Amino acid sequence: MPDNDLTPQKDKQTPPNLRLLLILEEVARLGIAVKPAQLTEALGLPKPTIHRLLQTAEAEGFLQRDLDGRSYGPGFRLRGMAMNTMSSEHLRTGRLAILKSVAEEIGETCNLATPDREGMIYLDRVETKWPLRIQLPIGTQVPFHCTASGKMYLSTLRTNVLDAVLSSSTLEKKTDVTLTSSDDLKRELDLTRQRKFSTDNEEFMTGMTAIAVPVYDSHRRLLATLSIHAPVLRFPVSKLIDCLPVLNRAAQNLTDMHDK
């Protein structure tokens, strides 16, 4: 009997050249590390097919094993595709207009960052016009544990995922006030969840402060962070907190733009 007769009906209806794309789409849609059995159930493809395609996607860098060694999440090439898509001319023009309005109203540098495997990546930024500024160009990767954008992201992770991230990371001391204890950092993340914003009070760079708020996708998952940073001489953290209405309004505009 031909193998096709033993294949589930849904598999028969899925063109072979679409199967890997459907797997990547499902991993991106779920937003968490996915086990092969979950993909088999969701897509109706045979286990051998799922495993073969996962191995191919992993070998080519589109997917990568999660910390548990059994689940799969986006690899560097899939993350790169996502960032390049977000940087397309149509989306970037609208984003930059929003960031520019924030930078002009507050008078300080405004950033949009997205989470990567090892830290937050600056996707877009509009610089302050002040001669004294902190140079962190587009594409710069900054740590999770001591930046406003990174702490905002960490605060959205499930407990078991957060524990896995922290246990596999070194909380490097960047300044005298960097949080290097997991317990201290978790307390800070609890506070971040409650108040829905995060701060960096000279924890990443001496003399620099920052504040960040979340930008969500259509599933209310964190898509990016919107932040402003400034020299502490111009903007102590208490003054940055006064800017939250401007930041939250802009973050909602960014969320609405990506929902369309």
N, C-alpha and C positions, 0 to 999 in steps of 0.2 A: 504494500500500500504506500503511495507517495507520502513524503513527510508533510506536505501541505494539508493533507486530510486530517492530520493530527494537530494542526495548529488552530488555536482559538479563532473564532470568527473575526474578532476585532483585529487580530494580527494579520489575517488575510486582507483586511481592508486598509491596512496601513502600508503605504509604499515604502520599500526598504530604505530609500534615500531620505525619508522623513523621520525614521525611528530615532536616530541619534539626536535630531533637533527636538523631538518631543521629550526625550529624556532631559536635555539641557533646560528646556522650558519648564518642566515639572520641578526640577531642582531649584530653579530661580523663583518659581511661583511659591513653593513651600517656604523658602527663606530659612530653612534649617538643614542640618546634615541629614541625608536621606539614605536609608538602607535599601539594598536591591529588592527585597520583598515588597517594600512600599511601592516601588516603581512597577513591579510586576502586577500588583493589584490595581494601581491607578491607570496603567496604560494597556493592560490586557495582553502584554507580550510575554512569550515564554521565558522561563528563567535563564536558559542558556543564551538566548538572544540578549537579555538584559545584561548578563555578566560579560558577554563578549563586547558589547557596546561600551559598558563602563570601563573595561580594561583599555579599549581604544581611546576613549575620551581622557582617561588618566594619563596614558602614555604620551598623548599629544598636548597635555597641559590644559585641557578644557575643564576637567574636574580633578579634584585631589582628595585623598583620604582624609577623613576627619581625625581628631585626636584619638578616637576609640579604635581606629584601624579598620572599621567595618562599614562606616557610613561615608557618603560622598558629599562634598560641597563644591562650590565654584573654584576652578583652578585659575592660574594667572591669566590664561588666554581668554577665558570667559569673563573674568573681572575686567580685563582690558577692553573687551567688546562692549561691556556695559558702560565703562567710562567714556569710550569713544562715541557711543550712541548718545550719551548724555551731553557730550561736547559737540554734537552736530550743530550746524550753523543756526537752524531755526530755534532749537532749545536754548543754545548758549546766548543768543541775542536777547531773548526775554529774561534769562537769568541775570545777565550782566546789568540790565536796566534796573532790576530789583536791587541788586547789590550796590549799584551806584547811588540809588536813592537813599539807601541806609548809610553809606559812607558819607554822603553829603549832609544828611540830616544830623548825624552824630559827630561827624568830623574826624573819624578814625577809620582805619583799615577794616574792611569787611571781607570775610572768607566763607567759602562753601567747601566742606570737606566730606569725603566718603570713606567708610571703613575698608581697609584691606586686611590681609592676613596678619601683618606684623604691626600695623599702626594706621593712623589716619592720613589720607592723601589729599592735599589741597587741589581741588578741581577747578575752582575759580576764585578770583580775588579782585578787589578794587582798592587801590592804595589811597592812603590819606595824602593830603597835599602838604602836610607838615614836613619840614626837612628832617626832623628826628623821627625815624620809623624803624620797624623791625623787618628785615628782609627775609621772607619765607616764600619763595616763588612758587608758581603753579607746578605741581608734580612733587613738591617736597613731602616726605613722609615724616610724621611726628609720632611720638609714643602715645599709647592709650592712657597710661596711668597718671601722667602729670600735665595733661593738656585739657582745656575745657571741652574741646570737641571729642577727645578720646574718652573722657569720663562720661560725657553724655551718651556715647555709644555703649560703653560698658554697662551703664545703668539699665539698658534695655535688654540685656542678655538674661536668659533663664539661669536659675541658680547653678544647675549642674554644668552648664556651658561656661559661666563666669568662673566657677571653681577650676575647671579644666584650663581655661585661658591663664588664670593667675598662677596656677601650679606649674605651668610650662613656660612662664615668663620671668625675667629678672626685672624687678622694680628698681631700675637704676636711679641712683641719686643724682639729679641734675643740678639742684641748688640746695641750699641749707634747709629749705622747707618742703622739699619733695617728699610725698608719702611713700615710704619704702616698706611698710608693713601691710600685709594683705588685710588684716583686721581693720586697720585705720582706713584703708582705701574702701573697704566694704561699707564702713560707716558713712563715708563721704558719698558713696553711690546711693545708699539709702536716702540720704538727704536730697540728693539730686532727683531721685524718683518722686519724692514728695513735692518738691517745689517746681519741678519740670524745667529746670535750667541748671547749668553747671558753670563753675568758675575755675580759673587758674590764677592764683594769687602769688605770682613769682615762683611757681613750682617747676616750670619748664625752663624759664630763662630769668635770671635776676634782672629786675627792673621792668619786667613785662607782666601785664595783667590781661585777662581775657574772660569773656562770657560766651556761652553757646546755648542754643535752643535747637530742638529737633525739627527736621523736615521729614514728613511722612510720605509713604507711597499710598496707593489706593487701598491697601490692606491694613493701613495704620501701622505699618512697620517702619522703623527708622530707615530712611533713604539716604539722608545726609545730615550734616549739622551746619547751621548758620551761626557765625560767630563774629565778634569784633575783638581786636586786641589793640593795646595801646601802651605807651610808657606809663609806668605807675605815677610818675610826676604829674601827668596830665589827667589820668583816669585811674584812681584807686578803685578797688572792686566795688565799694559802696556806691560810687558814681556810675559804674557800669550797670549795676542793677537797676538804676533809674531809667536806663535805656531799654528795658525789657519790652514795653509796649511797642516800640518801633521794631525791635527784632521779631517779636511774635507775629506782628502784622505781616512783615516781609516773609517770614517762614510759612505762614498760611498762604500767601500769594504763590510761593514756590510750590507748595503742595498742590494747590489748585491747578497750576500750570502743568504739572506732571500727571495730573489725573485726566487731562483732556486728551 
